[in-house]
Amino acid sequence: MNYWQRLKTKWNVETDRRMIWIFIIFAITGSCTVYVRKSLYNLLGIQIEPNWLGVVVKFLMIYIIYQILLFTIGSVLGEHKFFLRFLKKMNYRLIGKKISE
């Protein structure tokens, strides 16, 4: 089984068209995250220094912005249930707390 089919099975997606739509939503969200982060840093006057604290702050801001945008864009484009489940799993893996569905 190729990677595409494994993802369809893992994500419980029936059609190739829906898979493509999900990947388009991921692409839009990634691009928007970069734009929003840069705009937010400029608005707040944040200068991230290349030290460990700067890296941690940058990671946390990107993580939070990405989740908000992924859920919002996914919901607006008709994949609310998929991205809600996806974000719950992502947070469980990162944080370790199981979030009820």
C-alpha positions in Angstrom: 0.0 0.0 0.0 1.4 3.4 -1.0 1.7 6.4 1.3 -1.4 8.1 -0.2 -3.6 5.0 0.6 -2.2 4.7 4.1 -3.1 8.3 4.8 -6.6 7.9 3.4 -7.1 4.9 5.7 -5.5 6.6 8.7 -7.5 9.8 8.3 -10.7 7.9 7.3 -11.0 9.7 4.0 -13.0 8.0 1.3 -12.0 9.9 -1.9 -8.9 11.2 -3.6 -10.7 14.5 -4.2 -11.2 15.0 -0.5 -7.6 14.2 0.2 -6.5 16.8 -2.3 -8.8 19.3 -0.7 -7.3 18.5 2.8 -3.8 19.0 1.4 -4.9 22.3 -0.2 -6.2 23.5 3.2 -2.9 22.5 4.9 -1.0 24.5 2.2 -3.2 27.6 2.6 -2.8 27.4 6.4 1.0 27.1 6.3 1.3 30.1 4.0 -1.1 32.1 6.1 0.8 31.2 9.3 4.0 32.7 8.0 2.2 35.9 6.9 0.3 36.3 10.2 3.4 35.6 12.3 5.5 38.1 10.4 2.7 40.7 10.6 2.1 40.0 14.3 5.8 40.4 15.1 6.0 43.7 13.2 2.8 44.9 14.9 4.1 44.0 18.4 7.7 45.1 17.7 9.0 41.6 18.6 12.6 40.9 17.7 13.5 37.2 18.1 17.0 36.7 19.1 18.7 33.5 18.0 19.0 32.1 21.5 17.1 29.3 23.2 14.4 31.6 24.6 13.8 33.2 21.3 13.4 29.9 19.6 11.0 28.7 22.3 8.9 31.9 22.0 8.9 31.6 18.2 7.8 27.9 18.3 5.0 28.6 20.8 3.7 31.5 18.8 3.8 29.6 15.5 2.2 26.6 17.1 -0.7 28.6 18.5 -1.2 30.6 15.3 -1.1 27.5 13.2 -3.7 25.7 15.3 -6.1 28.7 15.2 -5.7 29.1 11.5 -5.9 25.4 10.7 -9.2 25.1 12.6 -10.6 28.3 11.2 -9.7 27.7 7.6 -10.6 24.1 7.7 -14.0 24.9 9.2 -14.7 27.7 6.6 -13.7 25.3 3.8 -16.0 22.5 5.0 -13.6 20.2 6.8 -14.5 21.1 10.4 -14.8 17.6 11.8 -11.5 16.4 10.1 -9.4 19.3 11.4 -11.0 19.2 14.9 -10.0 15.5 15.2 -6.6 16.2 13.6 -5.8 19.1 16.1 -6.9 16.9 19.0 -4.5 14.2 18.0 -1.7 16.6 17.3 -2.1 18.2 20.8 -2.3 14.8 22.4 1.0 13.8 20.8 2.7 17.0 21.8 1.3 17.6 25.2 0.4 14.0 26.2 -3.1 14.8 27.6 -6.0 13.0 26.0 -8.7 15.4 24.9 -12.2 14.0 24.7 -13.9 14.1 21.3 
